[in-house]
Structures are given as C-alpha cells and as structure tokens.
Amino acid sequence: MKKNLMFLAFAALGLASCNGGFKKGEGGLLYNIHIDKSGPKIQEGDFISVDLIAKTDGDSVLFSTYKEGHPSLTMMPKPQAKGDIYAGLELLAEGDSATLKTSIDSILKKGQPRPPFKGKYIVYEIKVEKVIPKGKPGDTTFNSKIKTYLKAQADLLKNAEPAKIKKYIDDHKLAGTSTPSGLYYVITKPGTGDKPVVGDTVEVNYTAKLTSDKVFETSVKEEAQKSKTFNPMMPYKPIKIAVGVKAVIPGWDEGLMLLNKGAKATFVIPSKLAYGEQGYQIIQPFTPLVFDVELVSIKHADPNAKKPVLPPPPPPVQMQKPVAKK
C-alpha cells in the first residue's frame, strides 16, 4: 500500500511557476488547502486512502490514482524528510483536498540523484478519501475497521466491473466474440494451421493493460518504450507457455487455444478468469484485464514422451495464477 506514495515522492515534479495562494511550511513545502473539513489531522500510524494526481512542470500527468482505477492505500509513515509528501499529509484530514508542492532539493538525501526530468517542485493534487485513526495501544477495532473499509471498496470494484468492460469494448469499437465463460476476444490478424491443445507449448508476445489503457507489462520492447515501462533488465522476447495446464490465468488458457500460429488478438478478460476477488500485486480485486497477444509458434506435445519432472518455465509474474491465501 505504501508503494504508490513512496514512488511519487521521487517521481513527480511541480506544476506552476506562480506560488499564489500557497502557504509555506518546513523544508520548502508549499501547500494550498482547497477543502478543509477541520477534522483530526492525519498522524503517523493512521490508515489512509488517498486519491492523487502528479504532474510535471509542463502539466504532463506522471501518475494518477484515477487512471489506476483505485486510490492509494497506506499506513501513514513518519515523514522521511522535512517538507516531503508525508509532512504535507499531516496538514490534512479526511475529506480535505489540497495541492502540495515539495521542494525536490529538500527531500533528496545527500548523494541521491535527481529524477530524470526538469523542475523545482514535486506537486500533488490530493483528495483524502478516508482516515482510520490508529487508536490506542491494544485497540482491537483498528484492523477490523480497515477490513470493513477494504471490503466495501472491493464491493464497489465488483459492481463497477461490467461497466468497465463494456466501456472499454465500446470506446475501442471492438467487434469480437464472448465465450460462455465470459472471455471477450477479437482476432485482429488471422493465423494459419492448427490451434494449440492442452499440453502444447506456445511462444507468445503480449502487452498487458488495464481497461484505462495503462500498460503494466509487455514482452515487446517497442511497446515498453512507447508506454514508458521499459526495463533494461527485461529480455523482451516471446515467452513460452504450456497451454491448458493452469500455468497461467484461466483467460489465457482459454484464449490461446482459440488462436493458430501467427494470429494476433485482443483478449478482454473479466476478473473471474484472472485474479478475482483477491487481486495480485499491482492488480486490484475485481479488475478486468486487456491483453494484446501474438501467437508466434506452437510446439505440439509428444503423446509418447514421459512427463517432465520439472514444470515448464512460468510466465511473467503478472500472468501467473495466484496462490490462494489461507
């Protein structure tokens, strides 16, 4: 939960050259509270749910929880430096909205490199959605309140999922087919030859997205560069998958067996065929996913071959089937 805010503390730069309307805090912090509910201010150890947008000096959005489809959830830590985002959050209460401008020179630790973009400030447009006070030592209701809140948020995501899928299909003018399981697919380039069956091994290029069109993983270097997710440690080549043996999410197992060699397709996968009510890593509960895939090759299983002792190499973590929590 802490990851989003910590990332933003070093990844976003300021909005404006004008500081009109802003008050000054410690460490070069500038803040402008637009809505002040005058409730208890956020303290270290509180559970908070925050929506925010981060922009560059040129007004380009670097990060948005609205685009992610869910607020940032975290246990409020102690400020890491005078005037950082956490120091700014301590000025706010539940229901407040504000613009925080943190001086990038003030929050960087000695010897730490500057972010790879220009600007004097880190700027956050913030709306505090929920604050659950940490309570007194031994308070057993704190975790219960958090659990209740998260359940309510999951229910909102569950109820919103069908509309997200429909909007994505409508906005992208997809003319595809729904299977009985709920998988929606569009073959954008026909292939040739046989289709893979259970036990076959396929090589696949893919780009994984949320219904907001945010790319979170790809095997294609050009797509990674285009979506600004490029990682020089990634090999960027087709991945090998054993089909139909539950090595990947059910939507992939089903979808890949609809394609033949050379085919390209778009899969719109409902959460029940992906990560369901649990979610997985960056993927929230009840989140539908979109995959652009290309079936590069098919290696048919040898019916006479002995079963291997070791399973085939797993796909990237985002596409592995999650282990159910006990």
GIUR-V562989 format. One record per helix or strand. SS is the DSSP state (a for helix, b for strand). FROM is the first residue (numbers start at 0). TO is the last residue. If there is no record, write none. Layout:
{{SS | FROM | TO} {SS | FROM | TO}}
This chain:
{{a | 2 | 7} {b | 22 | 23} {a | 25 | 27} {b | 29 | 34} {b | 40 | 40} {b | 46 | 54} {b | 60 | 63} {a | 64 | 67} {b | 71 | 74} {a | 84 | 88} {b | 92 | 92} {b | 96 | 102} {a | 103 | 106} {b | 120 | 131} {a | 140 | 170} {b | 176 | 177} {b | 183 | 188} {b | 191 | 194} {b | 200 | 209} {b | 214 | 217} {a | 220 | 225} {b | 238 | 241} {a | 249 | 255} {b | 259 | 260} {b | 263 | 268} {a | 270 | 272} {b | 279 | 279} {b | 282 | 282} {b | 288 | 298} {a | 316 | 318}}
